[in-house]
Amino acid sequence: MKIRHIWTALALISSFVLTTAIAQTRLDSSQITSSLRSVSEIGMTSAAIRQAALNNIREHPGENAVGRPLLFPKLENQAQFTIEITFNFNSAVIRPESYRAVGSMADALHNPILLGYKFLVVGHTDAVGGREYNLKLSQRRAEAIREALINPFGVNPARLDAVGLGEEQLRDPQHPDSQVNRRVQLINIGKLK
């Protein structure tokens, strides 16, 4: 009887993983648009966010990411869309398999519902490597996504701001080296002025 429960549990887990994988590959702009309809109150410019991340590294040195509190806990509760974008190792070069996801992001940003809004592109890394290095790498990656949305996808540059947080805002702090920590967030930060 216990073996049957174990097999049932494994089947459910496999089904969940498969469904998640299919959902990731079926990413479309309507999902992104829906996630970004609400405006988030960040209350800081991208330059201030960048400086706060750098200050955090300098004020709390060390490599242990496990148990380190989130730098911006409020950031996780904002209206946003989070997506895994793959890059070449130790690089800000977007891998070809991620261009479809970037294209879906661009399609959403061209949706009339979102046209009058500005967005923050937030890059994150895992905890492999030094914290300052990861901060710089995530900034370059966020800028690469911003640039890809602008050219070739034609999003107005005034609508996009890029900031990297490195490993200072881990999605899974208990597993700091996990790939789920390597991601890009798109956050609606209000009307374009």
SEBA-241085 format. One line per field, with one value per residue: residue in one letter; residue number from 1; x, z, y of N, C-alpha, C in turn. Coordinates in steps of 0.1 Angstrom, whole numbers. Layout:
REM SEBA-241085
resn <- c(A / ...);
resi <- c(NUM / ...);
nc1 <- c(X / ...);
nc3 <- c(Z / ...);
nc2 <- c(Y / ...);
cac1 <- c(X / ...);
cac3 <- c(Z / ...);
cac2 <- c(Y / ...);
cc1 <- c(X / ...);
cc3 <- c(Z / ...);
cc2 <- c(Y / ...);
END
This chain:
REM SEBA-241085
resn <- c(M / K / I / R / H / I / W / T / A / L / A / L / I / S / S / F / V / L / T / T / A / I / A / Q / T / R / L / D / S / S / Q / I / T / S / S / L / R / S / V / S / E / I / G / M / T / S / A / A / I / R / Q / A / A / L / N / N / I / R / E / H / P / G / E / N / A / V / G / R / P / L / L / F / P / K / L / E / N / Q / A / Q / F / T / I / E / I / T / F / N / F / N / S / A / V / I / R / P / E / S / Y / R / A / V / G / S / M / A / D / A / L / H / N / P / I / L / L / G / Y / K / F / L / V / V / G / H / T / D / A / V / G / G / R / E / Y / N / L / K / L / S / Q / R / R / A / E / A / I / R / E / A / L / I / N / P / F / G / V / N / P / A / R / L / D / A / V / G / L / G / E / E / Q / L / R / D / P / Q / H / P / D / S / Q / V / N / R / R / V / Q / L / I / N / I / G / K / L / K);
resi <- c(1 / 2 / 3 / 4 / 5 / 6 / 7 / 8 / 9 / 10 / 11 / 12 / 13 / 14 / 15 / 16 / 17 / 18 / 19 / 20 / 21 / 22 / 23 / 24 / 25 / 26 / 27 / 28 / 29 / 30 / 31 / 32 / 33 / 34 / 35 / 36 / 37 / 38 / 39 / 40 / 41 / 42 / 43 / 44 / 45 / 46 / 47 / 48 / 49 / 50 / 51 / 52 / 53 / 54 / 55 / 56 / 57 / 58 / 59 / 60 / 61 / 62 / 63 / 64 / 65 / 66 / 67 / 68 / 69 / 70 / 71 / 72 / 73 / 74 / 75 / 76 / 77 / 78 / 79 / 80 / 81 / 82 / 83 / 84 / 85 / 86 / 87 / 88 / 89 / 90 / 91 / 92 / 93 / 94 / 95 / 96 / 97 / 98 / 99 / 100 / 101 / 102 / 103 / 104 / 105 / 106 / 107 / 108 / 109 / 110 / 111 / 112 / 113 / 114 / 115 / 116 / 117 / 118 / 119 / 120 / 121 / 122 / 123 / 124 / 125 / 126 / 127 / 128 / 129 / 130 / 131 / 132 / 133 / 134 / 135 / 136 / 137 / 138 / 139 / 140 / 141 / 142 / 143 / 144 / 145 / 146 / 147 / 148 / 149 / 150 / 151 / 152 / 153 / 154 / 155 / 156 / 157 / 158 / 159 / 160 / 161 / 162 / 163 / 164 / 165 / 166 / 167 / 168 / 169 / 170 / 171 / 172 / 173 / 174 / 175 / 176 / 177 / 178 / 179 / 180 / 181 / 182 / 183 / 184 / 185 / 186 / 187 / 188 / 189 / 190 / 191 / 192 / 193);
nc1 <- c(8 / 19 / 38 / 23 / 13 / 36 / 43 / 21 / 25 / 50 / 41 / 24 / 42 / 59 / 40 / 34 / 59 / 62 / 40 / 47 / 70 / 59 / 42 / 61 / 73 / 51 / 48 / 32 / 24 / 0 / -2 / 19 / 11 / -12 / -1 / 13 / -4 / -10 / 3 / 34 / 47 / 77 / 93 / 120 / 147 / 163 / 190 / 193 / 185 / 205 / 227 / 220 / 221 / 249 / 259 / 248 / 264 / 289 / 285 / 277 / 297 / 309 / 305 / 284 / 253 / 231 / 204 / 207 / 190 / 165 / 172 / 154 / 126 / 100 / 100 / 94 / 67 / 55 / 36 / 44 / 64 / 81 / 108 / 129 / 158 / 182 / 217 / 249 / 276 / 290 / 286 / 269 / 256 / 227 / 212 / 203 / 179 / 164 / 153 / 127 / 112 / 120 / 109 / 81 / 79 / 83 / 61 / 41 / 47 / 41 / 14 / -17 / -28 / -6 / 9 / 13 / 31 / 59 / 88 / 107 / 135 / 148 / 177 / 190 / 213 / 227 / 243 / 269 / 302 / 317 / 301 / 301 / 310 / 289 / 269 / 276 / 276 / 248 / 238 / 248 / 234 / 207 / 207 / 213 / 189 / 172 / 182 / 177 / 149 / 145 / 159 / 160 / 132 / 117 / 107 / 100 / 128 / 126 / 107 / 119 / 140 / 170 / 183 / 206 / 207 / 223 / 232 / 218 / 191 / 179 / 158 / 154 / 167 / 176 / 188 / 212 / 228 / 211 / 196 / 171 / 174 / 187 / 174 / 151 / 132 / 103 / 89 / 61 / 64 / 49 / 31 / 44 / 63);
nc3 <- c(0 / 8 / -12 / -34 / -27 / -28 / -55 / -66 / -55 / -68 / -94 / -94 / -88 / -111 / -130 / -123 / -127 / -155 / -164 / -156 / -172 / -197 / -196 / -194 / -219 / -234 / -231 / -234 / -248 / -237 / -211 / -199 / -202 / -186 / -161 / -157 / -155 / -132 / -114 / -98 / -67 / -63 / -53 / -55 / -76 / -104 / -102 / -75 / -64 / -74 / -61 / -34 / -34 / -39 / -16 / 4 / -1 / 7 / 33 / 45 / 43 / 29 / 18 / 22 / 12 / 22 / 44 / 44 / 45 / 22 / 1 / -9 / 2 / -4 / -32 / -42 / -40 / -58 / -87 / -114 / -138 / -140 / -155 / -168 / -184 / -206 / -206 / -221 / -204 / -178 / -190 / -208 / -231 / -247 / -250 / -280 / -277 / -259 / -271 / -281 / -257 / -250 / -271 / -266 / -243 / -254 / -272 / -253 / -241 / -262 / -262 / -262 / -237 / -220 / -231 / -223 / -201 / -179 / -174 / -152 / -158 / -142 / -134 / -122 / -105 / -96 / -66 / -73 / -75 / -69 / -49 / -57 / -83 / -94 / -91 / -110 / -133 / -134 / -139 / -165 / -178 / -174 / -189 / -214 / -219 / -219 / -241 / -262 / -262 / -272 / -296 / -316 / -312 / -310 / -288 / -271 / -259 / -238 / -221 / -207 / -180 / -167 / -142 / -121 / -97 / -88 / -66 / -45 / -41 / -39 / -53 / -42 / -14 / 2 / -15 / -29 / -52 / -71 / -103 / -105 / -93 / -112 / -131 / -148 / -140 / -149 / -142 / -137 / -133 / -134 / -150 / -180 / -181);
nc2 <- c(-12 / 13 / 16 / 21 / 47 / 61 / 59 / 72 / 98 / 104 / 104 / 126 / 146 / 145 / 151 / 178 / 190 / 186 / 200 / 225 / 229 / 228 / 250 / 270 / 269 / 277 / 303 / 334 / 367 / 377 / 366 / 379 / 406 / 406 / 402 / 425 / 447 / 462 / 489 / 493 / 504 / 514 / 534 / 542 / 552 / 536 / 540 / 545 / 521 / 504 / 515 / 510 / 482 / 479 / 492 / 474 / 451 / 461 / 469 / 445 / 423 / 392 / 358 / 341 / 333 / 320 / 324 / 352 / 382 / 394 / 421 / 439 / 433 / 441 / 443 / 418 / 415 / 431 / 441 / 422 / 404 / 375 / 359 / 333 / 338 / 327 / 330 / 332 / 315 / 334 / 358 / 385 / 379 / 370 / 339 / 321 / 306 / 320 / 342 / 340 / 343 / 369 / 382 / 377 / 393 / 418 / 419 / 421 / 445 / 462 / 461 / 478 / 483 / 485 / 505 / 532 / 531 / 528 / 506 / 486 / 467 / 441 / 425 / 393 / 372 / 339 / 327 / 320 / 329 / 361 / 387 / 414 / 412 / 396 / 415 / 434 / 418 / 411 / 436 / 441 / 421 / 428 / 452 / 441 / 428 / 449 / 464 / 445 / 444 / 470 / 470 / 443 / 447 / 470 / 485 / 515 / 533 / 551 / 540 / 520 / 509 / 497 / 476 / 459 / 434 / 414 / 388 / 397 / 395 / 369 / 344 / 319 / 316 / 295 / 277 / 289 / 287 / 277 / 275 / 288 / 313 / 328 / 351 / 374 / 402 / 419 / 450 / 470 / 504 / 527 / 555 / 568 / 596);
cac1 <- c(0 / 28 / 45 / 13 / 13 / 49 / 42 / 12 / 32 / 60 / 34 / 19 / 53 / 62 / 30 / 36 / 72 / 59 / 31 / 55 / 79 / 50 / 37 / 72 / 75 / 40 / 47 / 27 / 23 / -12 / 1 / 28 / 3 / -20 / 8 / 19 / -14 / -10 / 15 / 41 / 53 / 90 / 98 / 134 / 151 / 172 / 203 / 192 / 184 / 219 / 236 / 216 / 227 / 263 / 260 / 246 / 275 / 300 / 281 / 275 / 306 / 309 / 300 / 273 / 240 / 220 / 200 / 209 / 177 / 163 / 176 / 142 / 115 / 88 / 101 / 88 / 52 / 50 / 30 / 56 / 65 / 95 / 111 / 142 / 165 / 195 / 228 / 262 / 283 / 299 / 284 / 256 / 250 / 214 / 213 / 192 / 166 / 156 / 148 / 112 / 107 / 122 / 99 / 69 / 79 / 81 / 47 / 33 / 49 / 34 / -1 / -23 / -31 / 6 / 17 / 17 / 37 / 74 / 91 / 120 / 140 / 157 / 185 / 195 / 222 / 227 / 254 / 282 / 311 / 318 / 289 / 303 / 311 / 275 / 261 / 280 / 271 / 234 / 235 / 250 / 224 / 195 / 209 / 212 / 175 / 166 / 186 / 170 / 136 / 145 / 164 / 152 / 117 / 111 / 101 / 105 / 138 / 122 / 98 / 126 / 151 / 176 / 190 / 210 / 208 / 232 / 226 / 212 / 176 / 177 / 144 / 155 / 179 / 181 / 196 / 217 / 234 / 201 / 193 / 159 / 179 / 191 / 161 / 148 / 119 / 98 / 80 / 55 / 67 / 40 / 29 / 55 / 62);
cac3 <- c(0 / 9 / -25 / -43 / -24 / -33 / -70 / -69 / -52 / -78 / -106 / -92 / -89 / -125 / -137 / -120 / -134 / -169 / -167 / -155 / -184 / -209 / -194 / -197 / -233 / -240 / -226 / -245 / -243 / -229 / -197 / -194 / -201 / -175 / -149 / -156 / -156 / -120 / -112 / -85 / -60 / -59 / -45 / -57 / -90 / -107 / -97 / -60 / -62 / -77 / -50 / -22 / -36 / -36 / -1 / 11 / -2 / 15 / 48 / 50 / 34 / 31 / 6 / 26 / 8 / 29 / 56 / 42 / 42 / 9 / 2 / -11 / 3 / -11 / -46 / -45 / -39 / -68 / -100 / -122 / -146 / -139 / -166 / -169 / -197 / -205 / -211 / -222 / -191 / -174 / -201 / -210 / -244 / -246 / -258 / -290 / -272 / -250 / -279 / -281 / -245 / -251 / -281 / -259 / -235 / -263 / -276 / -242 / -240 / -273 / -260 / -259 / -222 / -213 / -239 / -216 / -188 / -179 / -168 / -147 / -161 / -131 / -136 / -110 / -107 / -85 / -57 / -77 / -78 / -59 / -49 / -65 / -97 / -98 / -93 / -123 / -144 / -135 / -145 / -179 / -184 / -175 / -200 / -226 / -222 / -223 / -255 / -271 / -263 / -280 / -310 / -327 / -310 / -312 / -276 / -269 / -249 / -226 / -213 / -200 / -172 / -163 / -129 / -117 / -82 / -85 / -58 / -33 / -40 / -43 / -52 / -33 / -6 / 8 / -25 / -35 / -64 / -80 / -115 / -103 / -89 / -124 / -137 / -151 / -136 / -156 / -132 / -141 / -123 / -135 / -162 / -187 / -180);
cac2 <- c(0 / 24 / 17 / 27 / 61 / 67 / 60 / 83 / 110 / 106 / 107 / 139 / 155 / 145 / 159 / 192 / 194 / 186 / 211 / 238 / 230 / 232 / 264 / 279 / 270 / 283 / 317 / 343 / 381 / 380 / 363 / 390 / 418 / 405 / 403 / 438 / 457 / 470 / 498 / 490 / 516 / 510 / 545 / 545 / 552 / 525 / 544 / 544 / 506 / 499 / 520 / 503 / 469 / 480 / 495 / 462 / 443 / 467 / 469 / 431 / 415 / 378 / 351 / 332 / 338 / 313 / 332 / 366 / 387 / 401 / 435 / 446 / 424 / 447 / 441 / 405 / 416 / 441 / 436 / 419 / 392 / 370 / 349 / 328 / 341 / 321 / 338 / 324 / 315 / 345 / 368 / 391 / 375 / 363 / 327 / 322 / 300 / 329 / 353 / 339 / 349 / 383 / 386 / 378 / 404 / 429 / 419 / 426 / 460 / 469 / 460 / 491 / 484 / 489 / 515 / 545 / 528 / 526 / 493 / 483 / 454 / 438 / 413 / 386 / 360 / 330 / 331 / 315 / 340 / 372 / 395 / 426 / 407 / 393 / 427 / 440 / 409 / 412 / 449 / 440 / 413 / 436 / 461 / 433 / 425 / 462 / 466 / 435 / 449 / 482 / 466 / 445 / 446 / 483 / 492 / 529 / 533 / 559 / 531 / 509 / 512 / 484 / 475 / 445 / 432 / 403 / 378 / 403 / 393 / 355 / 338 / 307 / 318 / 282 / 271 / 301 / 284 / 272 / 283 / 297 / 326 / 335 / 355 / 388 / 407 / 431 / 456 / 482 / 514 / 538 / 562 / 574 / 611);
cc1 <- c(9 / 35 / 36 / 13 / 25 / 48 / 32 / 18 / 42 / 53 / 29 / 30 / 58 / 53 / 31 / 48 / 69 / 50 / 38 / 64 / 71 / 46 / 49 / 74 / 63 / 38 / 42 / 25 / 11 / -10 / 10 / 20 / -5 / -13 / 12 / 9 / -14 / 3 / 21 / 47 / 66 / 96 / 113 / 137 / 160 / 186 / 204 / 192 / 198 / 228 / 232 / 221 / 242 / 266 / 258 / 257 / 287 / 297 / 280 / 284 / 305 / 302 / 287 / 259 / 228 / 217 / 201 / 195 / 176 / 166 / 163 / 130 / 102 / 88 / 94 / 73 / 47 / 44 / 42 / 55 / 79 / 97 / 126 / 147 / 178 / 205 / 240 / 269 / 291 / 298 / 271 / 250 / 238 / 215 / 201 / 179 / 158 / 150 / 133 / 106 / 108 / 111 / 85 / 68 / 77 / 67 / 38 / 34 / 43 / 19 / -6 / -25 / -18 / 14 / 21 / 25 / 52 / 77 / 105 / 124 / 151 / 164 / 190 / 204 / 220 / 239 / 267 / 290 / 310 / 305 / 290 / 303 / 296 / 266 / 263 / 274 / 256 / 230 / 237 / 239 / 210 / 196 / 208 / 197 / 168 / 169 / 179 / 156 / 135 / 149 / 167 / 137 / 110 / 104 / 108 / 115 / 134 / 113 / 106 / 138 / 157 / 184 / 194 / 211 / 217 / 226 / 220 / 197 / 173 / 162 / 144 / 168 / 185 / 189 / 202 / 223 / 224 / 199 / 180 / 163 / 183 / 178 / 161 / 134 / 115 / 87 / 75 / 57 / 59 / 40 / 42 / 53 / 68);
cc3 <- c(0 / -5 / -34 / -40 / -29 / -48 / -73 / -66 / -63 / -91 / -106 / -94 / -104 / -133 / -135 / -128 / -149 / -173 / -166 / -167 / -196 / -208 / -197 / -212 / -241 / -236 / -238 / -239 / -235 / -214 / -191 / -192 / -189 / -162 / -147 / -156 / -144 / -119 / -98 / -80 / -55 / -50 / -46 / -72 / -92 / -101 / -82 / -56 / -64 / -65 / -37 / -23 / -33 / -22 / 7 / 11 / 7 / 30 / 54 / 42 / 38 / 19 / 10 / 23 / 16 / 42 / 55 / 39 / 28 / 11 / 0 / -10 / -4 / -26 / -50 / -46 / -49 / -80 / -109 / -130 / -145 / -149 / -165 / -183 / -196 / -212 / -213 / -208 / -190 / -185 / -201 / -224 / -242 / -255 / -268 / -285 / -263 / -258 / -281 / -269 / -245 / -260 / -275 / -250 / -243 / -268 / -265 / -240 / -251 / -272 / -256 / -244 / -215 / -220 / -232 / -203 / -190 / -171 / -163 / -151 / -150 / -133 / -123 / -114 / -95 / -76 / -61 / -81 / -67 / -60 / -58 / -80 / -102 / -99 / -106 / -135 / -145 / -142 / -161 / -185 / -185 / -187 / -213 / -229 / -226 / -238 / -265 / -273 / -272 / -294 / -310 / -325 / -310 / -300 / -274 / -257 / -236 / -216 / -205 / -192 / -167 / -150 / -126 / -102 / -79 / -78 / -45 / -31 / -45 / -42 / -43 / -25 / 1 / -2 / -34 / -49 / -75 / -92 / -114 / -99 / -101 / -132 / -141 / -147 / -144 / -146 / -138 / -130 / -125 / -149 / -167 / -186 / -191);
cc2 <- c(13 / 27 / 24 / 42 / 68 / 69 / 71 / 96 / 114 / 110 / 122 / 149 / 156 / 153 / 174 / 197 / 195 / 197 / 224 / 240 / 234 / 246 / 274 / 280 / 276 / 297 / 326 / 357 / 384 / 376 / 374 / 402 / 417 / 407 / 417 / 450 / 467 / 477 / 494 / 503 / 512 / 521 / 548 / 545 / 540 / 528 / 542 / 529 / 500 / 503 / 513 / 488 / 469 / 483 / 482 / 452 / 448 / 467 / 455 / 422 / 400 / 371 / 342 / 338 / 332 / 321 / 347 / 372 / 394 / 415 / 443 / 437 / 428 / 444 / 428 / 405 / 426 / 434 / 434 / 406 / 387 / 359 / 345 / 331 / 335 / 329 / 328 / 326 / 327 / 357 / 374 / 388 / 366 / 351 / 327 / 316 / 309 / 341 / 352 / 345 / 364 / 389 / 387 / 389 / 417 / 431 / 425 / 441 / 468 / 468 / 473 / 493 / 489 / 500 / 527 / 543 / 526 / 513 / 493 / 469 / 451 / 424 / 407 / 375 / 350 / 335 / 325 / 327 / 351 / 381 / 407 / 423 / 404 / 405 / 434 / 431 / 410 / 425 / 448 / 431 / 420 / 446 / 454 / 431 / 439 / 465 / 457 / 439 / 461 / 478 / 452 / 447 / 459 / 489 / 505 / 528 / 540 / 551 / 521 / 514 / 499 / 486 / 461 / 445 / 420 / 392 / 384 / 401 / 379 / 351 / 326 / 308 / 305 / 274 / 282 / 299 / 279 / 281 / 292 / 311 / 334 / 339 / 370 / 391 / 419 / 437 / 469 / 493 / 527 / 544 / 568 / 589 / 618);
END
